[in-house]
């Protein structure tokens, strides 16, 4: 597979992943959105510290910006994905003791993907 195809596959995955994360962020900003989630996830959101929610918001917003910047091959994508990675780490900390496997896995995957995208952006355009 040639490098241009790989670049666009990675860029599209980054856009979709962070777009879905941004939709989840918007959902968590309303009582009706939270009410539509499974009860254990609602409990997790209610107990989550505000700094973790801010980390989540930074992660998905910076990740979405990073995906767009990657697509236009801007060197700023590296910084955006780096910020996304920091936000993902912050957001992941309270999930570790949540006991909700899907939340822990999703948060861990967010950190891994943000770190990979930071590296990928640096390697391909930085």
Buried (B, 14 or more C-beta within 10 A) or exposed (E): EEEEEEBEEBBEBBBEBBBEBBEBBEBBEEEEBBEEBEEEBBEBBEEBEEEBBEBBBBBBBBBBBBBBBBBEEBEBBBBBBBBBBBBBBBBBEBBEEBEBEEBBEBBBEBBEBBBBBBBBBBEBBB
